[in-house]
Amino acid sequence: MTDAPQLVFGAHEWLELFLHYLSLSLLSLGGAISTAPDMHRFLVDKQHWLTDAQFNASIAIAQSAPGPNVLFIALLGWNVGMNAGGMLTGLLGVFLTMLGILIPSTTLTYTAAQWGHRNRELRAVRAFKQGMAPIVVALLIATGCILAGANGKAGNSFVQNWPVWLLTGTTALIVWRTRIHLLWLLAAGAALGWFGLI
Amino acid sequence: MRRVNDDNQAMSSLPAEVRPQPKSLSDLFISFTLLALQGFGGVLAVVQRDLVEKKRWMTREEFIEDWAVAQIMPGPNVVNLSLMVGGRYFGLKGAMVALAGMLTVPLVLVLMLAVLYAQFAAHPGVAGALRGMAAVAAGLIAATGMRLSGALAKNVLGLRLCAVFGVTTFAAIALLRWPLAYVLLGVGGVACVAAFYRLKP
């Protein structure tokens, strides 16, 4: 990342960064990752605050680290801040992006969830929960399949990516049917990948 | 680790009073931190295993219900879920503590990783290992759905309708790649209306 831009950030730019994430928060239906395309448009294409490489690395690192995937947003903020100075501005970037993406959605979710819990005997609330159950289950399985498809080597066809699908499918079966600790499976996946078998 | 055979029966028949729950705010914080740290490529699979099957703070049915709300609401799903679980036991304070537990330590770790990244990114083994872990993580998420599908047996819609809605959702998301919002509002809306009519007034 030698071509990282050198940015000069004033209060106005920081505010703009914060407000952009604030406005994205309520749009992040289906998880923060669903707003990634818009973040790319804003940070890379429009403002030129990040390079493409920095953007992609931020997502890849957050996916491979422990913790919620939403931390990719912290890394985007960190990299914007690093481009605008150093570690201190990096931390400021983390702080502003995370607060921006979290404040509106957590406020709304908390309020709605508390309301739903207080009114859990209402027919409409029960209907919502019962009706959504099969959709939730199917969504999880579908998400697993989409992520598995995204893991193949770039340019390979579905058939050429069979080792990835085999690994994902085997993992799903093992987790479904046994109680083996999940970290062993992740370690096995890492080892297979390290030796180039995946 | 608890045994498999007492799993399903015990969970559903346990009265609310004796159900295990977090002892204190620090228990909540530590529990969510440990959850987050086990979650490579997403925390959901670990949350379901830990909170439902090990700690039993919630039943499979409650987990599905909460996950539905967590998905519907804007914001990161596991963040929403931690807010809801924490809020259930300790109110707003609990919600904030669970959220902080989920994010604080992983945030520090991910920043350290970002600093280290440049030195190791070029190594082909590292790239391969990341790909292998991501493939396993995808399997973990799919397996979470499979494990939860057992809870549909008690659904008011009945197994057949559940299967219809489930297959439609899967096809729309995984095969047709429709936007999530359409599927939630469309298929989810129909399913909720069907459930509404099946529930006794």
Chai-1 contact restraints between the chains, C-beta under 6 A:
chainA,res_idxA,chainB,res_idxB,connection_type,confidence,min_distance_angstrom,max_distance_angstrom,comment,restraint_id
A,L26,B,P74,contact,1.0,0.0,6.0,A-B,restraint_1
A,S28,B,P74,contact,1.0,0.0,6.0,A-B,restraint_2
A,S28,B,G75,contact,1.0,0.0,6.0,A-B,restraint_3
A,L29,B,P74,contact,1.0,0.0,6.0,A-B,restraint_4
A,L29,B,A181,contact,1.0,0.0,6.0,A-B,restraint_5
A,G30,B,L180,contact,1.0,0.0,6.0,A-B,restraint_6
A,G31,B,P76,contact,1.0,0.0,6.0,A-B,restraint_7
A,G31,B,N77,contact,1.0,0.0,6.0,A-B,restraint_8
A,A32,B,P76,contact,1.0,0.0,6.0,A-B,restraint_9
A,I61,B,L113,contact,1.0,0.0,6.0,A-B,restraint_10
A,I61,B,A114,contact,1.0,0.0,6.0,A-B,restraint_11
A,I61,B,Y117,contact,1.0,0.0,6.0,A-B,restraint_12
A,A62,B,V110,contact,1.0,0.0,6.0,A-B,restraint_13
A,Q63,B,G41,contact,1.0,0.0,6.0,A-B,restraint_14
A,S64,B,L130,contact,1.0,0.0,6.0,A-B,restraint_15
A,A65,B,L109,contact,1.0,0.0,6.0,A-B,restraint_16
A,A65,B,V110,contact,1.0,0.0,6.0,A-B,restraint_17
A,A65,B,L113,contact,1.0,0.0,6.0,A-B,restraint_18
A,P66,B,L37,contact,1.0,0.0,6.0,A-B,restraint_19
A,P66,B,G39,contact,1.0,0.0,6.0,A-B,restraint_20
A,P66,B,F40,contact,1.0,0.0,6.0,A-B,restraint_21
A,P66,B,P106,contact,1.0,0.0,6.0,A-B,restraint_22
A,G67,B,A36,contact,1.0,0.0,6.0,A-B,restraint_23
A,G67,B,P106,contact,1.0,0.0,6.0,A-B,restraint_24
A,P68,B,V43,contact,1.0,0.0,6.0,A-B,restraint_25
A,P68,B,P76,contact,1.0,0.0,6.0,A-B,restraint_26
A,P68,B,V78,contact,1.0,0.0,6.0,A-B,restraint_27
A,N69,B,G42,contact,1.0,0.0,6.0,A-B,restraint_28
A,V70,B,P76,contact,1.0,0.0,6.0,A-B,restraint_29
A,L71,B,L107,contact,1.0,0.0,6.0,A-B,restraint_30
A,L71,B,V110,contact,1.0,0.0,6.0,A-B,restraint_31
A,A74,B,L107,contact,1.0,0.0,6.0,A-B,restraint_32
A,L75,B,A114,contact,1.0,0.0,6.0,A-B,restraint_33
A,S105,B,P74,contact,1.0,0.0,6.0,A-B,restraint_34
A,S105,B,G75,contact,1.0,0.0,6.0,A-B,restraint_35
A,T106,B,L83,contact,1.0,0.0,6.0,A-B,restraint_36
A,T109,B,M73,contact,1.0,0.0,6.0,A-B,restraint_37
A,T109,B,G75,contact,1.0,0.0,6.0,A-B,restraint_38
A,T109,B,N80,contact,1.0,0.0,6.0,A-B,restraint_39
A,T109,B,L83,contact,1.0,0.0,6.0,A-B,restraint_40
A,Y110,B,L83,contact,1.0,0.0,6.0,A-B,restraint_41
A,Y110,B,G87,contact,1.0,0.0,6.0,A-B,restraint_42
A,Y110,B,A95,contact,1.0,0.0,6.0,A-B,restraint_43
A,A113,B,V69,contact,1.0,0.0,6.0,A-B,restraint_44
A,A113,B,M84,contact,1.0,0.0,6.0,A-B,restraint_45
A,R123,B,L199,contact,1.0,0.0,6.0,A-B,restraint_46
A,R126,B,L199,contact,1.0,0.0,6.0,A-B,restraint_47
A,A127,B,C192,contact,1.0,0.0,6.0,A-B,restraint_48
A,A127,B,A195,contact,1.0,0.0,6.0,A-B,restraint_49
A,A127,B,F196,contact,1.0,0.0,6.0,A-B,restraint_50
A,A127,B,L199,contact,1.0,0.0,6.0,A-B,restraint_51
A,F128,B,C192,contact,1.0,0.0,6.0,A-B,restraint_52
A,K129,B,E65,contact,1.0,0.0,6.0,A-B,restraint_53
A,Q130,B,N155,contact,1.0,0.0,6.0,A-B,restraint_54
A,Q130,B,V156,contact,1.0,0.0,6.0,A-B,restraint_55
A,Q130,B,A195,contact,1.0,0.0,6.0,A-B,restraint_56
A,G131,B,A191,contact,1.0,0.0,6.0,A-B,restraint_57
A,G131,B,C192,contact,1.0,0.0,6.0,A-B,restraint_58
A,G131,B,A195,contact,1.0,0.0,6.0,A-B,restraint_59
A,M132,B,A68,contact,1.0,0.0,6.0,A-B,restraint_60
A,M132,B,G188,contact,1.0,0.0,6.0,A-B,restraint_61
A,A133,B,I64,contact,1.0,0.0,6.0,A-B,restraint_62
A,A133,B,N155,contact,1.0,0.0,6.0,A-B,restraint_63
A,P134,B,L152,contact,1.0,0.0,6.0,A-B,restraint_64
A,P134,B,C162,contact,1.0,0.0,6.0,A-B,restraint_65
A,P134,B,F165,contact,1.0,0.0,6.0,A-B,restraint_66
A,P134,B,G166,contact,1.0,0.0,6.0,A-B,restraint_67
A,I135,B,F165,contact,1.0,0.0,6.0,A-B,restraint_68
A,I135,B,T169,contact,1.0,0.0,6.0,A-B,restraint_69
A,I135,B,V187,contact,1.0,0.0,6.0,A-B,restraint_70
A,I135,B,G188,contact,1.0,0.0,6.0,A-B,restraint_71
A,V136,B,I64,contact,1.0,0.0,6.0,A-B,restraint_72
A,V136,B,W67,contact,1.0,0.0,6.0,A-B,restraint_73
A,V136,B,A68,contact,1.0,0.0,6.0,A-B,restraint_74
A,V137,B,G145,contact,1.0,0.0,6.0,A-B,restraint_75
A,V137,B,L148,contact,1.0,0.0,6.0,A-B,restraint_76
A,V137,B,S149,contact,1.0,0.0,6.0,A-B,restraint_77
A,A138,B,G166,contact,1.0,0.0,6.0,A-B,restraint_78
A,A138,B,T169,contact,1.0,0.0,6.0,A-B,restraint_79
A,A138,B,F170,contact,1.0,0.0,6.0,A-B,restraint_80
A,L140,B,I141,contact,1.0,0.0,6.0,A-B,restraint_81
A,L140,B,T144,contact,1.0,0.0,6.0,A-B,restraint_82
A,L140,B,G145,contact,1.0,0.0,6.0,A-B,restraint_83
A,I141,B,A142,contact,1.0,0.0,6.0,A-B,restraint_84
A,I141,B,G145,contact,1.0,0.0,6.0,A-B,restraint_85
A,A142,B,F170,contact,1.0,0.0,6.0,A-B,restraint_86
A,A142,B,I173,contact,1.0,0.0,6.0,A-B,restraint_87
A,A142,B,A174,contact,1.0,0.0,6.0,A-B,restraint_88
A,T143,B,I141,contact,1.0,0.0,6.0,A-B,restraint_89
A,G144,B,A138,contact,1.0,0.0,6.0,A-B,restraint_90
A,G144,B,I141,contact,1.0,0.0,6.0,A-B,restraint_91
A,G144,B,A142,contact,1.0,0.0,6.0,A-B,restraint_92
A,C145,B,A174,contact,1.0,0.0,6.0,A-B,restraint_93
A,I146,B,A174,contact,1.0,0.0,6.0,A-B,restraint_94
A,L147,B,A138,contact,1.0,0.0,6.0,A-B,restraint_95
A,A148,B,A138,contact,1.0,0.0,6.0,A-B,restraint_96
A,N151,B,R131,contact,1.0,0.0,6.0,A-B,restraint_97
A,N151,B,A134,contact,1.0,0.0,6.0,A-B,restraint_98
A,N151,B,A135,contact,1.0,0.0,6.0,A-B,restraint_99
A,V164,B,A135,contact,1.0,0.0,6.0,A-B,restraint_100
A,L167,B,A135,contact,1.0,0.0,6.0,A-B,restraint_101
A,T168,B,A135,contact,1.0,0.0,6.0,A-B,restraint_102
A,T168,B,A138,contact,1.0,0.0,6.0,A-B,restraint_103
A,T168,B,G139,contact,1.0,0.0,6.0,A-B,restraint_104
A,T171,B,V136,contact,1.0,0.0,6.0,A-B,restraint_105
A,T171,B,G139,contact,1.0,0.0,6.0,A-B,restraint_106
A,A172,B,G139,contact,1.0,0.0,6.0,A-B,restraint_107
A,A172,B,A142,contact,1.0,0.0,6.0,A-B,restraint_108
A,A172,B,A143,contact,1.0,0.0,6.0,A-B,restraint_109
A,V175,B,L140,contact,1.0,0.0,6.0,A-B,restraint_110
A,V175,B,A143,contact,1.0,0.0,6.0,A-B,restraint_111
A,W176,B,A143,contact,1.0,0.0,6.0,A-B,restraint_112
A,W176,B,M146,contact,1.0,0.0,6.0,A-B,restraint_113
A,W176,B,R147,contact,1.0,0.0,6.0,A-B,restraint_114
A,L185,B,V136,contact,1.0,0.0,6.0,A-B,restraint_115
A,L186,B,F40,contact,1.0,0.0,6.0,A-B,restraint_116
A,L186,B,M133,contact,1.0,0.0,6.0,A-B,restraint_117
A,L186,B,V136,contact,1.0,0.0,6.0,A-B,restraint_118
A,G189,B,G132,contact,1.0,0.0,6.0,A-B,restraint_119
A,G189,B,M133,contact,1.0,0.0,6.0,A-B,restraint_120
A,G189,B,A135,contact,1.0,0.0,6.0,A-B,restraint_121
A,G189,B,V136,contact,1.0,0.0,6.0,A-B,restraint_122
A,A190,B,A129,contact,1.0,0.0,6.0,A-B,restraint_123
A,A190,B,G132,contact,1.0,0.0,6.0,A-B,restraint_124
A,A190,B,M133,contact,1.0,0.0,6.0,A-B,restraint_125
A,L192,B,G132,contact,1.0,0.0,6.0,A-B,restraint_126
A,G193,B,G128,contact,1.0,0.0,6.0,A-B,restraint_127
A,G193,B,A129,contact,1.0,0.0,6.0,A-B,restraint_128
A,G193,B,R131,contact,1.0,0.0,6.0,A-B,restraint_129
A,G193,B,G132,contact,1.0,0.0,6.0,A-B,restraint_130
A,W194,B,G125,contact,1.0,0.0,6.0,A-B,restraint_131
A,W194,B,G128,contact,1.0,0.0,6.0,A-B,restraint_132
A,W194,B,A129,contact,1.0,0.0,6.0,A-B,restraint_133
A,G196,B,G128,contact,1.0,0.0,6.0,A-B,restraint_134
A,I198,B,R131,contact,1.0,0.0,6.0,A-B,restraint_135
A,I198,B,G132,contact,1.0,0.0,6.0,A-B,restraint_136
